[in-house]
């Protein structure tokens, strides 16, 4: 019979929370991209191509403003 320690339980819960947060972030970024107009989408594609791995959508001003406005609209 094996015993599960509090530390193991916390690690499992942290992993589950991380997965949920990651899935939520993916959903939000997908929603943000889908609502972009054609100019924004072109700018997004150029940024990804030119900046490569340095580009992080979640750190962009547009995404942060969109997310802030989205949070305000949630009751």
Secondary structure, DSSP 8 states (H G I E B T S, - for coil): -----HHHHHHHHHHHHHHHHHHHHHHHHHHHHHT--HHHHHHHHHHHHHHGGG--GGGSHHHHHHHHHHHHH--
